[in-house]
Amino acid sequence: MTEASDAVVVSDLVVRYDRTVALDGASVTVRFGEALGIVGPNGSGKSTLLKTIAGLLQPASGSVNVLGMPPKRLPPGTIAYVPQIEAVDWSFPASVWDVVAMGRFPRLRFWTTFSRADRAAVEHALVSVGMANLRDRHISQLSGGQQQRVFVARAIAQEPRLLLLDEPTTGVDAATEESLRVLVRSLVDAGLPVLMTTHDLDRVEQWFDKLLVLDRRVLAYGTPNEVVESGSYASIREHAHTHRHMRT
Amino acid sequence: MIDALLAPFQYEFMQRAFVAALAVGLLCSTMGTYVVLRKLSFIGDGIAHASFAGIVIAYLRGVDYYVGAAIVAVVTALGIGFVHRRGRISLDTTIGVLFTGAFALGVFLMSRQKNYAVDLQSFLFGDILGVGANDLWLILGLGIAVGIATIVLFRGLLYTSFDPVVADASGLHSGRIEYALLVMLALTIIVALQSVGIVLVAALLVTPAAAAYQLTSRFAPMMALAAALGVTSTVGGLYLSYFLRGSSGATIVLLATVIFFGALGIKQVRTFSARRA
């Protein structure tokens, strides 16, 4: 049963790319004011789950409900999705400010001007990720960590009711990661539901209220402590460490 | 001296040609900003060639060429969008398949005609001096329609050009915006057909915007500069062609090309001096 406190309800979700099954019967519920961490090996369907909740992919069967309805029927601006930074062309003619301002676009009609409130939201988002002093910089002149923070700021400027983050800690330095964690926790404490995929299995208990271990199916789900004790986490953990070694 | 410089403007057909050049230059280079940033350079060429089939069909049916070309151009543009999204085929492959198919249909239909009298040469290479009063109204009408669509969709087009996936997730419907852009491009190409022709239309969609991209680092200035360079190319090229006694379409494109290399040179000098500083 869906309850009023449930922000995201995923039931028996199956997603296919042509004949490849990316998700095979996944179910999970995320409440308001709850951060869900999604871990699993490469190709386990972590990003697929986020994209389906964002309405970017269609389920082959099963259902996704966000705030009680399918994602594509939500009003513009409801869902903010933060992709991996490789997803765009950073030579695009835009400053840091320009990209963060795009977060306001879904709510604006073509005849409405970019108001003082919109500017304030962009400014607030830039300050919250520590990028206010780089607002006029061209986006091609940013480091990977700064690009990641611009994407997060754009999502915050959108003032969404659901935040989806796809591996935001990959390739960022420890200081950026910690400031991102503090920021995400403050948003969650303010009531925002957050779903985030990660490769980084250290400190999951400081990031998330709930943890989902995914390998096309849900292997484990619960509080980080419960999942660690269940044992299914250990094999993933080993797997992730092997991957990290292979990368370096 | 002044009389000599103003000589091109004394003929009515030249006056019409200059108005057409202004409209075409403005429209193509504004839309070209999206073409360059979304890496759709191939699409202008593709839709323009496809519209050839429409011209031949219109000729066979005794309908206005513009109507035939416009219908086939819009259908091809929507087809490109559909096959690309549904078939998971890359955009350049989709364009390559659809435009050669439509172009071949045009050639096939034409080749079956025994006595064939239409001046297709003028559609391949353009004849801006042949723009009649009715053509001019059509150019201005379509141009205004595309201009209004650009204003209405400005933010959506900008966001989806940079990051279509996130724009879509936030509720902006990237797919619909892409279809709208393809239709706007098809109409722009129809407007440009008469002045620069099928072969050269791609150049007007790409070159001024590519030149502006070298000199600016933000979107709105890039679009404004592209429009200015586009109008300079079309109006300036037409003016020069009068004195050089060369083909107007070719002169327009050559001027645009010269401007592009000038912009590239300025960028190189800027980068060089920035490194030394």
Interface residues (C-beta under 8 A of the other chain):
Chain A: D18 K51 A54 G55 L56 L74 P75 P76 G77 T78 I79 A80 Y81 V82 P83 A87 V88 D89 F92 P93 A94 S95 D98 V99 M102 G103 F105 P106 L108 F110 H138 F151 R154 Q158 P160 L164
Chain B: L37 R88 I151 V152 L153 F154 R155 G156 L158 Y159 S161 F162 D163 V165 V166 A167 D168 A169 S170 G171 L172 Y213 T216 S217 R218 F219 P221 M222
